Every structure is written in C-alpha cells, then in structure tokens.
Amino acid sequence: LIIFALSNISISLNIIDKFNNLIEGEDPVEIMQKGVSLKESGMTDEAITAFNKLAQLDLKDPHIHLITARAYMEMGLEDEAVSEYKKTINLNPDNLEPYNELIQLYKKKEIDDELITILKRTTEKDNKNLEMHLDLVALYEKKNMVDDVYQEYKNIIALAPDHEDSIYNLGVISLSKGLDDEAVQMFKRVIKINDKNIEGHLNLANIYYKKGLEGESLNEYKKVEEIDTQHPEAYNNKGFNAIGVEKLDTAAAEFNKVIGIDEKNVRAHLGLAIIYGRKGANDKAIQECKKAIEISPHHAPALNRLARLYVKQNINIDEGIELSKEAIQINSNSPEYLDTLSELYYIKREFDNAIETINKAIGLKPEDIYYKKQLKKFTAAKNTKK
C-alpha cells in the first residue's frame, strides 16, 4: 500500500511538473487539454490554475473559452464562467450554445438585468424560440416594464397565434394602456380559442358596459354566469332581472351581495342607483353614481345616469351637461344619452340645442314615439319663448 501510494504521488508530481512546463510554454490548446485532464483526475486546484491561465490569455478561439466556461461551471466558479461565456459569444455570436448556458446561469443566480440582455440577444438570433420569449416577457412583467411587456406579447402572438394566455395578457395590457379596441379584439380571440375562459368574457363585458353597449355587455355577463353560477356578475344579472319586474328589494339584496364581495363593482353600484332613483331617494342614487364614476372614470352609463338624476332634481345643470357630453363622446349612438342632454338644454332654455340633440336621437331610433314627443315639447317651448 505504501509503495502504491508513493507511486501515485510520483505520478501526480509528474503531471504537475509537465503541467507547469505547459503553463510556461503557453500553448493554449495543450493547457486546455491538461486542465480538463486535471479536473477529471480530481486535481481541482491545479485545473483552476490552468483555466485561470487560459482566461488571462488574449485568445481568439471561442471553443477554448466555451470549454473554460464549462470547466468553471463544473468547479463551481460561476462568476469566472460568466466572463468566459461572454468572451465566447463576442467571438462567435452565431453559436447559440453559450447563450443558452449563460441564460441558465443567470436564471440560477437571479441576475435579471443581465438575463434580459442575453435573452434579447438570443431571441434576435433565434426568433422562433417561444420559451425564450415567454422568459423575457415574464422578466419584463417582474420589472413592470409595461411597454416592453406589450411589445413582447405581440411577438409571442405572432409566433404562436393560439397562445391563449399571451393573447389574454395582451388584452389586459392593452386595456391598461387605454387601447380599448385592441383589448376587445384580444378578448374576442381568447374566447374563440376557449369559450370557457371566464376572464375573457368578463373583461369583454366590462368594456362593453363602460361604453354603454348594454346588449353586448349583457350577452357576455350571461356567459360569465353560465360558466360560474356563483360569480358576482351572476348576482348582478339576477338583480337587474328583478328590477325588470319591479322587485326592487330583491334586486337591492343581490347588488349588496355583490358589493360585499367586491366593493368596486361598478355594475352593482349603478344597480343600486336605479333602485334608489325609482324609490325617490335621489340623493342616495346620486351618491351611488358618484361612487361608480370614482371607481371607473369615463364610464358612460354612470355619467349618463348621474346627469339624468340632475335633470330629475333640476340641480347642477351645467355639470350635468358636461357629464352628458362626455357620455355621448364615449357612445354617440345612444338615443338615451342624447335624450338626457336634450333635457338638460331644455331646462337651461337652450331650445335650439335641445331640438338639435333630440333630432339626433330620433335619427337613431325613428320608430320611438317618446323621442318625437320630446321634440314636440321642445319645439312648443321654443315657440312660446318667442
């Protein structure tokens, strides 16, 4: 055993002597090969010395830097590996292997900024790699880089047109950027791919509702209820159905149930506003409308309902006109909104404006007798004024 041990020591010393000679000779390929041999023989310190020597040389061979980087990784020298991977990439930008290995290292070390940089470079080289794009968009989201998130989801969808989550997320981002039309298109695509995507239906319903497109929004709210009968919007649906048959207390209970779950549910607040208005509790109705507008500014039904309450009470007429104009700007095809504005003009005795506005409502719904009666009222008032 002693002889065997001495023999091993002799062999090791011989390897080290040869290695030291190689180091002095600075033959990069031989130093690399010897470093690998030392590493595989368990002589880690000597292997590190060899690879450190290689790292110090101004080498133009990307393969040597890649082998050095991998050796450093195996020996747990991650910072040194990063440096060698970068040299490899700079010398041979078209080889994707070091990119991929460096990406895994950055993920492990959670170096997000560097990871973003290398992922961007990688996707420029390999634009068809969906996983890379998904990693990149996740980092952008983590760092709240909204514009980059928006663009990257577009890249993902161009690459994978049926990627449901990415289409949905692009819809959400578009909505946050005020790009409602684009958001609508994304949510439509989502529910075309998966008709059971409740969030797709819900977002679509809310956009339609905010724009005063009541028929379209109700269809989507009904789809939400079909998917989940315990969803808050299912209770809202029941509430509005109860209003339709004048069961106001039943309706109020449904809306209050929703607000107990989600106090920022605009639809429930407007439901309560309708109930209070019908019961003559106009001050409470106004408060519910104001809550709705505070939660969701530029909400056409909320703006119109508040303006209508001002008509009913003959108060805040100038404010009502501004509210009504904003509602019409959002949805110019609502005869109901035009009627509200015409009434406000009528109260202000601006009869020409009232007549012009109600005529627009008649143009949109010529079969409705009510709007024609309004026109007669305004015209008579104008003639009396003369």
Residue, then its C-alpha position, 0 to 999 in steps of 0.5 A: l500500500i505504501i509503495f502504491a501510494l508513493s507511486n501515485i504521488s510520483i505520478s501526480l508530481n509528474i503531471i504537475d511538473k509537465f503541467n507547469n512546463l505547459i503553463e510556461g510554454e503557453d500553448p493554449v490548446e495543450i493547457m486546455q487539454k491538461g486542465v480538463s485532464l486535471k479536473e477529471s483526475g480530481m486535481t481541482d486546484e491545479a485545473i483552476t490554475a490552468f483555466n485561470k491561465l487560459a482566461q488571462l490569455d488574449l485568445k481568439d478561439p471561442h471553443i477554448h473559452l466555451i470549454t473554460a466556461r464549462a470547466y468553471m461551471e463544473m468547479g463551481l466558479e460561476d462568476e469566472a464562467v460568466s466572463e468566459y461565456k461572454k468572451t465566447i459569444n463576442l467571438n462567435p455570436d452565431n453559436l447559440e450554445p453559450y447563450n443558452e448556458l449563460i441564460q441558465l446561469y443567470k436564471k440560477k443566480e437571479i441576475d435579471d438585468e443581465l438575463i434580459t440582455i442575453l435573452k434579447r440577444t438570443t431571441e434576435k438570433d433565434n426568433k422562433n424560440l417561444e420559451m425564450h420569449l415567454d422568459l423575457v416577457a415574464l422578466y419584463e412583467k417582474k420589472n413592470m416594464v409595461d411597454d416592453v411587456y406589450q411589445e413582447y406579447k405581440n411577438i409571442i402572438a405572432l409566433a404562436p397565434d393560439h397562445e391563449d394566455s399571451i393573447y389574454n395578457l395582451g388584452v389586459i395590457s392593452l386595456s391598461k394602456g387605454l387601447d380599448d379596441e385592441a383589448v376587445q379584439m384580444f378578448k374576442r380571440v381568447i374566447k374563440i380559442n376557449d369559450k370557457n375562459i371566464e376572464g375573457h368574457l368578463n373583461l369583454a363585458n366590462i368594456y362593453y358596459k363602460k361604453g354603454l353597449e348594454g346588449e353586448s355587455l349583457n350577452e357576455y355577463k350571461k356567459v360569465e354566469e353560465i360558466d360560474t353560477q356563483h360569480p358576482e356578475a351572476y348576482n348582478n344579472k339576477g338583480f337587474n332581472a328583478i328590477g325588470v319586474e319591479k322587485l326592487d328589494t330583491a334586486a337591492a339584496e343581490f347588488n349588496k351581495v355583490i358589493g360585499i364581495d367586491e366593493k368596486n363593482v361598478r355594475a352593482h353600484l349603478g344597480l343600486a342607483i336605479i333602485y334608489g332613483r325609482k324609490g325617490a331617494n335621489d340623493k342616495a342614487i346620486q351618491e351611488c353614481k358618484k361612487a361608480i364614476e370614482i371607481s371607473p372614470h369615463h364610464a358612460p352609463a354612470l355619467n349618463r345616469l348621474a346627469r339624468l338624476y340632475v335633470k330629475q332634481n333640476i340641480n347642477i345643470d351645467e355639470g350635468i351637461e358636461l357629464s352628458k357630453e362626455a357620455i355621448q363622446i364615449n357612445s354617440n349612438s345612444p338615443e338615451y344619452l342624447d335624450t338626457l342632454s336634450e333635457l338638460y338644454y331644455i331646462k337651461r332654455e337652450f331650445d335650439n340645442a335641445i331640438e338639435t340633440i333630440n333630432k339626433a336621437i330620433g335619427l337613431k331610433p325613428e320608430d320611438i314615439y317618446y323621442k318625437k314627443q320630446l321634440k314636440k315639447f321642445t319645439a312648443a317651448k321654443n315657440t312660446k319663448k318667442 
